[in-house]
Amino acid sequence: MVIPVITPAIGGALLVPYPATLDVPHELVEHVSWLLYEHRLARNTRWRKLGCFQQALLTLVHLRKSETFSQLGAGFGISQATAWRYVDETLDVLVSWAPGLHEALTGLGEGDHVIVDGTLIPIDRIHADEPYYSQRHRKHGMNVQVVTRPDGTPLWFSRATPGRTHDLTAARAHGIVQACLTRQILVLADRAYQGAGATFRTPYYRHREQPQQYQQFNRDHARLRAPGERAFAQLKSWRLLRRARCSTRRIGTIVQAVHTLLTCSYSG
């Protein structure tokens, strides 16, 4: 006997729902749902097809598993356009809780140190899109800067700039160099930041040809700076940022939203 299955059709293909899990704490979904609940109260929002918890879960699935809006709509029983609106709204709510640079550095001053680094968020672009092509990484993407604590806990993520942007140029444009100089915060960074200023410490070039103390400095510097990579590992654990297929203007919003989620995870 053949049993007909009625499922939403997208692009001529039938979509069959299946059980799935999401590898985030239940408390994180609840926290985001409470932020959405407060947002709806402030806007006096009327009835929605999805409740706050389901909207929060929808957004986390999109960020964590990089599912398309078509897949999200089919999985949650809403249209593709509604899925996009719900995700967009949730991202805006999360971004509103992301700290600014000066707020992130509050409480830090002379005697403290942070780690500054940059990463490339890969994107889908053609060879003609030259501003987005990073010669260093040999691929198209968006440059994102991070300021972390000595243990690698992210304090602040920058907005995204075209991948061709040099790390030092980006750090100056985002105000990182000036903010750390004003507060006399020691900054550990890689060679890409050489020439940033008095508070930046970078490795020596050709250290193997230098005296022993230069080599020891580079080893100590690398050991202290290594935890900073944790911030990008945490960021890219959200699969949407491993290869972004959205508008380049939207990537910065997603990074800021994920930072809020990471902050929730650390505080939880």
C-alpha positions in Angstrom: 0.0 0.0 0.0 1.3 3.4 -0.9 0.7 6.2 1.6 0.7 9.7 0.1 2.8 12.2 2.1 1.8 15.8 1.9 4.8 18.0 2.7 5.7 21.6 1.8 7.2 21.8 -1.7 10.1 24.2 -2.4 11.6 24.4 -5.9 9.6 21.4 -7.0 11.0 19.1 -4.3 9.1 17.6 -1.4 10.5 18.3 2.0 10.2 15.5 4.6 10.5 16.6 8.3 12.7 14.5 10.6 13.8 14.7 14.3 16.9 16.7 15.0 18.8 18.1 17.9 20.7 21.4 18.4 24.0 21.4 20.3 23.4 24.4 22.5 22.3 24.6 26.2 18.6 24.7 26.8 19.3 27.7 29.1 20.6 29.6 26.1 17.4 29.2 24.1 15.4 30.3 27.2 17.6 33.3 27.6 17.1 34.4 24.0 13.4 33.8 24.3 13.2 36.1 27.3 15.0 38.8 25.4 12.4 38.4 22.6 9.6 38.4 25.2 10.8 41.7 26.5 11.1 43.0 23.0 7.6 42.1 22.1 6.3 43.7 25.3 8.1 46.9 24.5 6.6 47.0 21.0 3.2 45.7 22.2 3.4 43.0 19.5 0.2 41.1 18.7 -0.1 37.4 18.3 2.6 35.6 16.3 2.5 32.2 14.7 5.6 31.2 16.7 6.1 31.9 20.4 9.2 33.4 21.8 10.9 30.1 22.5 10.2 28.8 19.0 11.5 32.0 17.4 14.6 31.8 19.5 15.1 28.2 18.6 14.5 29.0 14.9 17.3 31.6 15.0 19.8 29.4 16.8 19.2 26.6 14.3 20.0 29.1 11.5 23.2 30.3 13.1 24.4 27.0 14.5 23.5 24.7 11.6 23.5 27.2 8.7 20.2 25.9 7.5 18.5 28.0 4.8 15.3 29.9 5.2 13.5 27.4 3.1 14.6 24.6 5.4 13.8 26.6 8.5 10.3 27.4 7.1 9.6 23.8 6.4 10.9 22.6 9.8 8.9 25.2 11.8 5.8 25.2 9.7 6.1 28.8 8.4 6.8 30.5 5.1 10.3 31.3 3.9 9.6 35.0 4.2 8.3 34.7 7.8 11.4 32.7 8.8 13.6 35.5 7.4 11.7 38.1 9.3 11.8 36.2 12.6 15.6 35.6 12.3 16.2 39.2 11.3 14.2 40.4 14.3 16.1 38.1 16.7 19.5 39.2 15.3 18.6 42.9 15.9 17.6 42.1 19.5 20.8 40.2 20.1 22.9 43.0 18.6 21.4 45.5 20.9 23.0 43.6 23.8 26.4 43.4 22.2 29.0 45.7 24.0 30.7 48.6 22.2 34.5 48.8 22.3 34.8 51.4 25.1 32.2 49.5 27.1 34.2 46.3 26.6 37.4 47.9 27.9 35.7 49.4 30.9 37.7 48.5 34.1 40.9 47.8 32.1 43.8 50.1 32.4 47.6 50.3 32.9 48.9 47.0 34.0 46.3 45.0 32.2 46.8 43.3 28.8 44.5 42.0 26.1 45.0 40.0 22.9 44.1 41.5 19.5 43.7 39.5 16.3 41.9 39.3 13.1 40.2 36.6 11.1 38.5 36.1 7.7 34.9 35.1 7.4 34.8 33.2 4.0 32.1 34.4 1.6 30.8 33.4 -1.8 32.2 35.9 -4.3 33.6 35.8 -7.8 37.1 36.8 -8.7 36.0 40.2 -10.0 35.0 41.2 -6.4 38.5 42.4 -5.7 37.9 44.3 -2.4 36.7 41.1 -0.7 39.7 39.0 -1.8 42.4 38.4 0.9 45.8 37.8 -0.5 46.9 36.4 2.9 44.2 33.8 3.0 43.9 33.3 -0.8 40.1 33.6 -0.7 37.2 36.0 -0.6 35.9 37.0 2.8 35.2 39.7 5.4 37.8 40.9 8.0 36.7 40.8 11.6 38.8 42.0 14.6 38.6 40.7 18.1 39.8 41.9 21.5 40.0 39.2 24.1 41.0 38.7 27.7 44.3 36.8 28.4 42.4 33.6 28.7 40.8 34.0 25.2 37.4 35.2 26.4 36.1 37.6 23.8 35.6 41.2 25.0 34.6 42.7 21.7 34.2 41.9 18.0 34.4 44.5 15.3 32.1 45.1 12.4 33.1 43.3 9.2 35.2 45.0 6.6 36.2 43.7 3.1 38.8 40.9 3.2 41.4 43.0 1.5 41.7 45.2 4.6 45.0 44.8 6.4 44.7 43.9 10.1 46.5 47.0 11.2 44.4 49.2 9.0 41.2 47.6 10.4 42.5 48.0 14.0 43.1 51.7 13.5 39.8 52.2 11.7 37.8 50.5 14.5 39.6 52.6 17.1 41.3 49.7 18.8 44.7 51.2 18.7 43.7 54.6 20.1 41.4 53.1 22.8 44.2 50.8 24.1 46.7 53.6 23.9 44.4 56.0 25.9 44.0 53.5 28.6 47.6 52.3 28.5 46.5 48.7 28.0 49.3 46.4 26.8 48.2 44.6 23.6 49.7 41.3 22.3 49.3 40.9 18.6 50.9 39.1 15.6 53.3 40.6 13.1 50.4 42.1 11.0 50.1 44.8 13.7 53.7 46.0 13.7 53.8 49.8 13.8 50.5 50.1 15.7 51.9 52.0 18.6 53.7 52.0 21.9 51.2 49.7 23.7 51.3 47.0 21.0 53.8 44.1 21.4 54.5 42.0 18.3 57.0 39.3 17.5 60.4 40.0 16.1 61.0 39.2 12.4 63.7 36.7 11.6 64.0 35.8 15.3 66.2 32.8 14.5 68.9 35.1 13.3 68.6 37.3 16.4 70.2 36.9 19.8 68.8 34.3 22.2 66.7 36.8 24.2 64.8 37.7 21.0 64.0 34.1 20.4 62.9 33.7 24.0 60.7 36.8 23.7 59.0 35.3 20.6 58.3 32.0 22.3 56.9 33.7 25.4 54.8 36.1 23.2 53.4 33.2 21.2 52.5 31.3 24.4 50.7 34.3 25.8 48.9 35.1 22.6 47.8 31.6 21.8 44.6 31.7 23.9 43.2 34.4 21.6 42.5 31.8 19.0 39.8 30.4 21.2 37.6 33.4 20.4 37.6 32.7 16.7 37.1 29.0 17.4 34.0 29.9 19.5 32.8 32.3 16.8 33.1 29.8 14.0 31.5 27.0 16.0 28.4 28.7 14.6 28.5 27.2 11.2 26.9 30.1 9.4 30.2 32.0 9.8 32.3 29.2 8.4 31.2 30.2 4.9 28.7 33.0 4.8 26.3 33.1 1.9 24.3 36.2 3.0 24.9 39.9 2.2 28.2 41.2 3.3 26.4 44.0 5.2 24.7 41.3 7.2 27.9 39.5 8.4 28.8 42.2 10.9 25.3 41.9 12.4 25.6 38.1 12.7 29.0 38.4 14.4 27.7 40.9 16.9 24.7 38.6 17.6 26.9 35.6 18.1 29.0 37.6 20.5 25.9 38.2 22.6 25.2 34.4 22.6 28.8 33.7 23.6 28.5 36.2 26.4 25.4 34.4 27.6 27.2 31.1 27.4 30.1 32.3 29.5 27.9 33.9 32.1 25.7 30.9 32.2 
